[in-house]
Amino acid sequence: MRADAARNLAEVLRAGARLLAENPDTPLSAIAAEAGVDRSTVHRRFATREALLSAVFEAKLDSSERVLDAARLTAAPVAVALHRYVEGIVPVSREWPVDTRRMMRADPAADRRASAQSARLDAFVQRAVDEGLLRPDVSPAWARAVLDQLVKTIAYDFPDVAPPQAADLVADTLLNGVGA
């Protein structure tokens, strides 16, 4: 793929992620305009909004996979892996704000990939419990839900917080709470 075509595709995917997250009925022409490309460029690559959405989901899953790999969830110390994960996943969440639940309903292959990534995080949270970094009386499912909500909150409700500071705050909140 030519460099300009790759750049245009990346812009279309990012614009699609933003606009479809805000309004799932956004027309392809509006996405093209937001991406700064001709409508025919988008239609040539994506016949339908669902095809574009599927490509957005794949891009988000690819980015998430790279973050999970880089965090070294099974090898690095839990606190270090947690920090790496949050520092990496916050920009992914901001760049690809599409709802993964919608992805899971729309695309069985994406659903399988998302489930595999989720299982990696579940195992990581269980590891944190097993190593005594999370209270044993708290269910790992609850701890995972809290982690997911902390990431979502910092990514979307606090967009000015830089990823390293977001990781500091999320890791400290998950591991130590907010009590005095």
C-alpha positions as CSV (number, residue, x, y, z in Angstrom):
1,M,0.0,0.0,0.0
2,R,1.3,3.4,-0.9
3,A,2.3,5.7,2.0
4,D,-0.5,8.2,1.2
5,A,-3.1,5.5,0.9
6,A,-2.0,4.0,4.2
7,R,-2.2,7.5,5.8
8,N,-5.7,8.0,4.4
9,L,-6.8,4.6,5.6
10,A,-5.5,5.4,9.1
11,E,-7.3,8.7,9.1
12,V,-10.5,7.1,8.0
13,L,-10.3,4.5,10.7
14,R,-9.6,7.0,13.4
15,A,-12.4,9.3,12.2
16,G,-14.7,6.4,12.0
17,A,-13.9,5.3,15.5
18,R,-14.6,8.8,16.9
19,L,-17.7,9.5,15.0
20,L,-19.3,6.0,15.3
21,A,-18.6,6.0,19.0
22,E,-20.6,9.2,19.2
23,N,-23.3,8.2,16.8
24,P,-23.5,4.6,15.4
25,D,-25.6,5.9,12.4
26,T,-23.0,8.4,11.2
27,P,-22.9,8.2,7.4
28,L,-19.7,7.2,5.6
29,S,-19.7,10.6,3.9
30,A,-19.4,12.4,7.3
31,I,-16.6,10.1,8.2
32,A,-14.8,10.9,4.9
33,A,-15.2,14.6,5.5
34,E,-13.8,14.3,9.1
35,A,-10.9,12.2,7.8
36,G,-10.2,14.8,5.1
37,V,-10.6,12.4,2.2
38,D,-13.1,12.1,-0.7
39,R,-16.2,10.1,-0.1
40,S,-15.3,7.7,-2.9
41,T,-12.1,6.9,-1.1
42,V,-14.0,5.6,1.8
43,H,-16.7,3.8,-0.3
44,R,-14.0,2.1,-2.4
45,R,-12.4,0.6,0.7
46,F,-15.6,0.0,2.8
47,A,-18.8,-0.9,1.1
48,T,-20.9,-0.3,4.3
49,R,-20.6,1.3,7.6
50,E,-20.5,-2.1,9.2
51,A,-17.4,-3.0,7.1
52,L,-15.7,0.2,8.3
53,L,-16.8,-0.6,11.9
54,S,-15.3,-4.1,11.6
55,A,-12.0,-2.6,10.4
56,V,-12.1,-0.1,13.4
57,F,-12.6,-3.1,15.7
58,E,-9.7,-4.9,14.2
59,A,-7.5,-1.8,14.6
60,K,-8.5,-1.5,18.3
61,L,-7.9,-5.2,18.9
62,D,-4.5,-5.0,17.2
63,S,-3.5,-2.0,19.4
64,S,-4.8,-3.7,22.5
65,E,-2.9,-6.9,21.7
66,R,0.3,-4.9,21.4
67,V,-0.3,-3.3,24.8
68,L,-1.0,-6.6,26.5
69,D,2.2,-8.1,25.0
70,A,4.3,-5.1,26.0
71,A,2.9,-5.1,29.6
72,R,4.3,-8.6,30.1
73,L,1.4,-9.5,32.4
74,T,2.8,-13.0,33.2
75,A,6.5,-12.1,33.6
76,A,6.9,-8.6,35.0
77,P,6.2,-7.8,38.6
78,V,2.4,-7.2,39.1
79,A,2.7,-3.4,39.9
80,V,5.1,-2.9,36.9
81,A,2.9,-4.9,34.5
82,L,-0.2,-3.0,35.7
83,H,1.5,0.3,35.2
84,R,2.6,-0.7,31.7
85,Y,-0.8,-2.0,30.8
86,V,-2.6,1.2,31.9
87,E,-0.1,3.5,30.3
88,G,-0.5,1.7,27.0
89,I,-4.2,1.1,27.1
90,V,-5.3,4.6,27.9
91,P,-4.1,6.0,24.5
92,V,-5.7,3.0,22.8
93,S,-9.0,3.7,24.5
94,R,-8.8,7.4,23.5
95,E,-7.8,6.6,19.9
96,W,-10.4,3.9,19.4
97,P,-13.4,4.9,21.6
98,V,-15.8,2.4,20.0
99,D,-17.7,0.2,22.5
100,T,-16.3,-3.3,22.6
101,R,-19.7,-4.7,23.6
102,R,-21.0,-3.6,20.2
103,M,-18.0,-5.2,18.6
104,M,-18.7,-8.5,20.3
105,R,-22.3,-8.5,19.0
106,A,-21.4,-7.5,15.5
107,D,-18.3,-9.6,14.6
108,P,-17.8,-13.2,15.9
109,A,-14.1,-13.2,15.0
110,A,-13.6,-9.9,16.9
111,D,-15.6,-11.4,19.8
112,R,-13.2,-14.3,20.0
113,R,-10.2,-12.0,20.0
114,A,-11.7,-9.7,22.6
115,S,-12.5,-12.7,24.8
116,A,-9.0,-14.0,24.6
117,Q,-7.6,-10.6,25.5
118,S,-10.1,-10.4,28.4
119,A,-8.9,-13.8,29.6
120,R,-5.4,-12.6,29.7
121,L,-6.5,-9.7,32.0
122,D,-8.5,-12.0,34.1
123,A,-5.4,-14.2,34.6
124,F,-3.4,-11.2,35.5
125,V,-5.9,-10.0,38.1
126,Q,-5.9,-13.5,39.6
127,R,-2.1,-13.4,39.7
128,A,-2.3,-10.1,41.6
129,V,-4.6,-11.8,44.1
130,D,-2.4,-14.9,44.4
131,E,0.7,-12.7,45.0
132,G,-1.1,-10.8,47.7
133,L,-1.3,-7.4,46.0
134,L,-5.1,-7.5,46.0
135,R,-7.2,-8.5,49.0
136,P,-8.1,-12.2,49.0
137,D,-11.7,-11.3,50.2
138,V,-12.4,-9.4,47.1
139,S,-13.5,-11.4,44.1
140,P,-11.2,-11.3,41.1
141,A,-14.2,-10.5,38.9
142,W,-14.9,-7.4,41.0
143,A,-11.3,-6.4,41.0
144,R,-11.2,-6.7,37.2
145,A,-14.5,-4.7,36.8
146,V,-12.9,-2.0,39.0
147,L,-9.8,-2.0,36.8
148,D,-11.8,-1.7,33.6
149,Q,-13.9,1.1,35.1
150,L,-10.8,3.0,36.3
151,V,-9.2,2.8,32.8
152,K,-12.5,3.9,31.2
153,T,-12.9,6.8,33.6
154,I,-9.3,8.1,33.2
155,A,-9.3,7.6,29.5
156,Y,-12.6,9.4,28.7
157,D,-13.5,11.6,31.7
158,F,-10.0,12.9,32.2
159,P,-8.6,13.4,28.7
160,D,-5.9,15.9,29.8
161,V,-4.2,13.4,32.1
162,A,-1.2,12.0,30.3
163,P,-0.9,8.3,30.1
164,P,2.0,8.0,32.6
165,Q,0.1,10.0,35.2
166,A,-3.0,8.0,34.3
167,A,-1.1,4.8,35.0
168,D,0.2,6.1,38.3
169,L,-3.3,7.1,39.4
170,V,-5.1,3.9,38.3
171,A,-2.4,1.6,39.7
172,D,-2.4,3.4,43.0
173,T,-6.2,3.4,43.2
174,L,-6.5,-0.3,42.3
175,L,-3.7,-1.5,44.7
176,N,-4.2,1.0,47.6
177,G,-7.7,2.4,47.2
178,V,-8.7,6.0,48.0
179,G,-9.1,5.8,51.7
180,A,-6.9,7.8,54.1
